Amino acid sequence: MKVALFNHQVDDKPDKITQRSGEKRFEWLMFKAVLTFLIVLAAAQTALLYPSVRSSVSDYYIEGEPLTAEAYLFISCKMELKLINMSQCPGLKVLVNGSERAVFESNTILLELKDCDIVELDASNAPVLAKVQVTSVSENISGILGKVITASHGITSFYRVKTSG
């Protein structure tokens, strides 16, 4: 019996097996914590995309409109159109990119345009044949000054803006 008592040694170092399993548990716990954090973060960002959820979370109100293609820098240009054969024609509309920009309530219209805009005349409601002349353009538009456009029934496309500079 004495032999058994003296053969028992006290080891202050933990077993390598116990140490490895502790490291694996810690790594697994950290992996779960990071994964949970990423899932919660993604769910919160997704929920904040909906205005009803966002307004219930915060009082912050965003003014204005979301940025579109027009938010990029562009060179603006100007074009003046003048009615030649009459003093006014409320039925003649100027369309820029398909939407109404101006009506000939007087004999001249000044348009502010940007690169790649398409300028058209809509004479669908015009009672008579209208002649419109480009009387003035800014420096970065070329090849259209002095052009006369005859607008009769329907839409007449006459210029696509190509700025030079």
C-alpha positions as CSV (number, residue, x, y, z in Angstrom):
1,M,0.0,0.0,0.0
2,K,2.9,2.3,0.6
3,V,4.0,1.8,-2.9
4,A,0.7,3.1,-4.3
5,L,0.7,6.2,-2.2
6,F,4.3,7.1,-3.2
7,N,3.7,6.4,-6.9
8,H,1.0,9.0,-7.1
9,Q,2.5,12.2,-8.4
10,V,0.9,15.6,-8.2
11,D,1.1,17.4,-11.6
12,D,0.6,21.2,-11.6
13,K,0.3,21.3,-15.4
14,P,-3.2,20.7,-17.0
15,D,-3.5,17.8,-19.4
16,K,-3.0,18.7,-23.1
17,I,-6.3,17.2,-23.8
18,T,-8.2,19.4,-21.4
19,Q,-6.3,22.5,-22.6
20,R,-7.1,21.7,-26.3
21,S,-10.8,21.2,-25.6
22,G,-10.9,24.5,-23.7
23,E,-9.4,26.3,-26.6
24,K,-11.9,24.7,-29.0
25,R,-14.8,25.7,-26.8
26,F,-13.5,29.3,-26.7
27,E,-13.1,29.4,-30.5
28,W,-16.5,27.9,-31.1
29,L,-18.0,30.5,-28.7
30,M,-16.3,33.4,-30.5
31,F,-17.5,32.0,-33.9
32,K,-21.1,31.8,-32.6
33,A,-20.9,35.3,-31.2
34,V,-19.5,36.9,-34.4
35,L,-22.0,35.0,-36.6
36,T,-24.9,36.1,-34.4
37,F,-23.7,39.7,-34.5
38,L,-23.6,39.6,-38.3
39,I,-27.0,38.1,-38.6
40,V,-28.5,40.7,-36.2
41,L,-26.7,43.5,-38.1
42,A,-28.0,42.4,-41.5
43,A,-31.6,42.0,-40.1
44,A,-31.5,45.5,-38.6
45,Q,-30.2,47.1,-41.9
46,T,-32.9,45.2,-43.9
47,A,-35.6,46.4,-41.5
48,L,-34.5,50.0,-41.7
49,L,-35.0,50.0,-45.5
50,Y,-38.8,50.1,-44.8
51,P,-40.0,53.7,-43.9
52,S,-42.6,52.5,-41.4
53,V,-40.0,50.6,-39.4
54,R,-37.5,53.4,-39.7
55,S,-40.0,56.0,-38.5
56,S,-40.9,53.8,-35.5
57,V,-37.2,53.5,-34.5
58,S,-36.2,57.1,-35.0
59,D,-37.6,60.6,-35.3
60,Y,-35.1,61.5,-38.0
61,Y,-36.8,62.7,-41.1
62,I,-35.0,62.7,-44.4
63,E,-35.9,65.7,-46.6
64,G,-35.6,65.7,-50.3
65,E,-35.6,63.0,-52.9
66,P,-33.2,60.1,-53.4
67,L,-30.2,60.7,-55.6
68,T,-30.7,59.8,-59.2
69,A,-28.6,60.0,-62.4
70,E,-28.9,63.8,-62.2
71,A,-26.9,63.9,-59.0
72,Y,-23.7,63.4,-61.0
73,L,-21.8,66.5,-62.2
74,F,-22.9,67.7,-65.6
75,I,-22.3,70.8,-67.7
76,S,-25.5,72.8,-68.0
77,C,-26.3,74.7,-71.1
78,K,-29.1,77.1,-72.3
79,M,-31.1,77.4,-75.4
80,E,-33.6,80.1,-76.4
81,L,-36.5,79.3,-78.7
82,K,-38.6,81.9,-80.5
83,L,-41.9,81.7,-82.4
84,I,-41.4,83.3,-85.8
85,N,-44.9,83.3,-87.3
86,M,-47.0,84.4,-84.3
87,S,-46.7,86.2,-81.0
88,Q,-47.9,83.3,-78.8
89,C,-49.2,79.7,-79.1
90,P,-50.4,78.1,-75.8
91,G,-51.1,74.9,-77.6
92,L,-47.4,74.4,-78.6
93,K,-45.4,72.7,-75.8
94,V,-41.7,72.1,-75.5
95,L,-40.8,68.7,-74.3
96,V,-37.4,67.7,-72.8
97,N,-36.8,64.0,-72.4
98,G,-40.5,63.4,-73.0
99,S,-41.9,65.6,-70.2
100,E,-43.3,69.1,-70.7
101,R,-40.9,71.8,-69.8
102,A,-42.5,75.0,-71.2
103,V,-45.5,76.4,-73.2
104,F,-45.3,79.2,-75.7
105,E,-47.4,81.7,-73.8
106,S,-45.1,84.4,-75.1
107,N,-43.0,84.3,-78.2
108,T,-39.7,83.2,-76.5
109,I,-38.7,80.4,-74.2
110,L,-35.4,79.9,-72.4
111,L,-34.5,76.3,-71.7
112,E,-31.9,75.0,-69.3
113,L,-30.5,71.7,-70.5
114,K,-27.8,69.2,-69.8
115,D,-25.9,66.7,-71.9
116,C,-27.9,64.0,-73.7
117,D,-31.3,65.8,-73.2
118,I,-33.7,65.4,-76.1
119,V,-35.6,68.5,-77.1
120,E,-39.0,68.1,-78.9
121,L,-42.0,70.3,-79.9
122,D,-45.5,69.0,-79.2
123,A,-47.9,70.6,-81.6
124,S,-50.8,68.2,-80.9
125,N,-53.0,71.0,-79.5
126,A,-51.6,73.8,-81.7
127,P,-54.3,75.3,-83.9
128,V,-52.0,76.3,-86.7
129,L,-48.6,75.4,-88.2
130,A,-45.9,76.9,-85.9
131,K,-42.4,77.9,-86.9
132,V,-39.8,78.0,-84.1
133,Q,-36.3,79.3,-84.4
134,V,-33.3,78.6,-82.1
135,T,-32.2,82.2,-81.5
136,S,-29.6,81.8,-78.8
137,V,-27.5,79.0,-77.3
138,S,-24.7,78.8,-74.7
139,E,-21.1,78.4,-75.7
140,N,-21.0,74.6,-75.1
141,I,-23.7,73.8,-77.8
142,S,-22.8,74.0,-81.4
143,G,-24.5,73.4,-84.8
144,I,-28.1,74.4,-83.8
145,L,-28.0,78.2,-83.7
146,G,-30.4,79.7,-86.3
147,K,-32.2,76.4,-87.1
148,V,-35.9,76.8,-87.9
149,I,-38.3,73.9,-86.9
150,T,-41.7,73.6,-88.3
151,A,-44.1,72.0,-85.8
152,S,-47.3,70.6,-87.2
153,H,-49.7,68.0,-85.7
154,G,-47.8,65.7,-83.3
155,I,-44.4,65.6,-81.8
156,T,-41.3,66.9,-83.6
157,S,-37.9,65.9,-82.2
158,F,-35.3,68.4,-83.3
159,Y,-32.2,68.2,-81.1
160,R,-30.2,66.0,-78.8
161,V,-27.8,68.0,-76.6
162,K,-24.2,67.2,-77.1
163,T,-22.1,69.6,-75.0
164,S,-18.6,70.4,-76.1
165,G,-16.5,70.9,-73.0
